[in-house]
Every structure is written in C-alpha cells, then in structure tokens.
Amino acid sequence: MVRASLLALVAGCTWAGALAQESTVYRCPGKANADGRRSDEYTNLPSAKQAKEMGCRTLEGAPITVIQSSTPRKSSDAKAPESAARASDSKVSPAEQKARDSDAKRIWEEELRKAEEALAQLKKDYNNGEPERRGDEKNYQKYQDRVAEMKTAITRKEAEIEALKREMGRVQ
C-alpha cells in the first residue's frame, strides 16, 4: 500500500517536474487509504476553476522531493544468521550482569531514601492539613491553594515511593 503510494508520488513528481515548464502543477488531496491517511496527488490537468473546486493548490516555486526506494530483499534466509550473530554479541557475562544489577539496586535504594526523606519533610510542612500561614497569604484562598498543592505533592511522592519499591522488587 505504501509502496504503491510512493511509486505514484515518484511518478507524479517526475511527470510534474517534466511538465512544470509547460503548465501549472497542482497538488490535490488524494483518496484515503486503508490506514485512513491521505496521499497527495500531483497533476496539471484541471483548469484553475476545477482545481479550486477539488481543493488543489498550485506548486509554483515549491520544491518537489523525489524519494528513491530501496530494493527489497529477495529472501528472509539472510536475516536469520545476522540476527543470531547480534544476539550472541549482545549477551553479557553473568558477572557483569550481576555487577549491573547491584549498581541498579544501589541507585534505586538511594532514590528511595531521598524520596522518603522528601515525603517526611512534606508531611511535616503539611501538618495534617493545617500548615502555618505565610506572610504573603493574607487572602484565605491563597492559603487553601497552597494546602491543596501540598496535598497533591504528598500524593505524588507516595506514588513515586511505591513505584520505586516495585522497581526494586523487579530487580531483585
């Protein structure tokens, strides 16, 4: 499907390029393909009135890009040895994998410790929904907004801690 559209585009661009000196080239919206996407069609056939009715636009001075397609592979047999070679090259020794896992675990533990400290500080500042008022919060609504922000920050931090614990459980 894409290949046919690409072929039509290349042919249309070549044809449009050859005829561009003789007449006006229009870019018209094409029909929708199976994916629901539209591919443009290039033509010089309609008159200006017909082109406007069809929703076409002129391409005067606009660059036309021709995309060359690559040649398709003849058989899938060539892929098998290549993928097998990549799989063996990408394997890591058990000792190296264990070192990576221990590094990851150490990093997750450090992140968890920092998140728990931040959560403790947020809860301390939140003071069970009654944090101390600041001088710039003479308007009660500003105070309520800050309390709501603190509550959402605590909820986010708790979710972050749970995610870190799940990730640590997955690594172990």
C-alpha positions in Angstrom: 0.0 0.0 0.0 2.7 2.4 1.0 4.9 1.2 -1.9 2.1 2.0 -4.4 1.6 5.4 -2.9 5.4 6.0 -3.0 5.5 4.9 -6.6 2.6 7.1 -7.5 4.3 10.0 -5.8 7.6 9.4 -7.6 5.9 9.1 -10.9 3.8 12.1 -10.3 6.8 14.2 -9.2 8.8 13.1 -12.2 5.9 13.8 -14.5 5.1 17.1 -12.7 8.7 18.2 -13.0 8.8 17.5 -16.7 5.6 19.4 -17.3 6.2 22.2 -14.9 7.7 24.4 -17.5 4.7 23.9 -19.8 1.8 24.4 -17.4 0.7 24.9 -13.8 1.1 21.9 -11.5 -1.5 21.3 -8.8 -1.2 19.3 -5.6 -4.6 17.7 -4.8 -5.7 15.8 -1.7 -5.8 12.1 -2.6 -8.2 9.4 -1.5 -7.8 7.8 1.9 -6.0 4.5 2.0 -6.8 1.6 4.4 -5.0 3.3 7.3 -7.2 6.4 6.9 -4.2 8.5 5.7 -4.4 10.6 2.6 -1.7 10.8 0.0 -1.4 13.8 -2.2 -1.8 13.6 -6.0 0.1 15.9 -8.4 -1.5 16.9 -11.7 -1.6 19.6 -14.3 -4.8 18.5 -15.9 -7.6 20.5 -14.2 -8.3 24.1 -15.0 -7.9 26.7 -12.3 -11.6 26.6 -11.5 -11.7 22.8 -11.3 -8.6 22.8 -9.2 -10.1 25.2 -6.7 -13.3 23.1 -6.5 -11.2 19.9 -5.9 -9.2 21.7 -3.1 -6.0 21.7 -5.1 -3.1 24.1 -4.6 -0.5 25.3 -7.1 3.1 24.3 -6.7 4.8 27.3 -8.3 8.3 27.6 -6.9 7.7 24.9 -4.3 10.4 22.2 -4.3 9.3 18.7 -5.2 11.3 16.0 -3.4 11.7 12.6 -5.1 12.4 9.7 -2.7 14.2 6.7 -4.0 13.1 3.4 -2.6 15.5 0.7 -1.6 15.5 -2.6 -3.3 13.6 -5.3 -1.4 15.4 -8.3 0.0 14.9 -11.5 -2.0 14.6 -14.0 0.9 14.3 -14.0 4.6 17.2 -16.5 4.9 19.7 -13.7 5.0 18.1 -12.3 8.2 18.5 -15.4 10.3 22.3 -15.6 10.6 22.5 -11.8 11.0 20.1 -11.7 14.0 21.7 -14.8 15.5 25.1 -13.0 15.3 23.7 -9.9 17.0 22.1 -12.0 19.8 25.4 -13.6 20.7 27.3 -10.3 20.6 24.8 -8.6 22.8 25.0 -11.2 25.6 26.7 -10.1 28.8 28.7 -12.3 31.1 26.9 -13.3 34.3 29.5 -11.5 36.5 29.0 -8.3 34.5 25.2 -8.6 34.7 25.4 -9.2 38.5 27.5 -6.0 38.8 25.0 -4.1 36.8 22.1 -5.4 38.9 23.9 -4.5 42.1 24.6 -1.0 40.8 21.0 -0.6 39.8 19.8 -1.8 43.2 22.2 0.7 44.9 20.8 3.5 42.8 17.2 2.5 43.5 17.9 2.4 47.2 19.4 5.8 47.1 16.4 7.2 45.2 14.1 5.5 47.6 15.9 7.0 50.6 15.8 10.5 49.1 12.1 10.2 48.2 11.2 9.0 51.8 13.1 12.0 53.3 11.3 14.4 51.0 8.0 12.8 51.9 8.7 13.1 55.6 9.5 16.8 55.1 6.4 17.4 53.1 4.2 15.7 55.8 5.9 17.8 58.4 5.2 21.0 56.5 1.6 19.8 55.7 0.9 19.4 59.5 -2.2 17.3 59.0 -3.8 19.7 56.6 -3.1 22.8 58.7 0.3 24.2 57.7 1.4 27.5 59.1 0.3 30.6 57.2 2.9 32.6 55.5 3.0 36.4 55.4 2.0 36.6 51.7 -1.2 34.5 52.3 -3.5 37.2 53.7 -6.0 36.0 51.2 -7.5 32.7 52.5 -7.9 31.3 49.0 -4.1 31.5 48.5 -3.6 29.5 51.7 -6.2 26.9 50.5 -4.4 26.7 47.2 -1.0 26.1 48.9 -2.6 23.4 51.1 -4.1 21.7 48.1 -0.7 21.8 46.3 1.0 20.3 49.3 -1.6 17.5 49.4 -1.1 16.7 45.7 2.7 16.8 46.2 2.4 14.3 49.1 0.2 12.0 47.0 2.7 12.2 44.1 5.7 11.5 46.4 3.9 8.5 47.9 3.2 7.1 44.4 6.8 7.7 43.5 7.9 5.7 46.5 5.6 2.8 45.6 6.9 2.8 42.1 10.5 2.7 43.4 9.7 -0.2 45.7 8.0 -2.1 42.8 11.1 -1.5 40.6 13.4 -2.7 43.4 11.4 -5.8 43.7 11.6 -6.4 40.0 15.4 -6.0 40.0 16.0 -8.4 42.9 
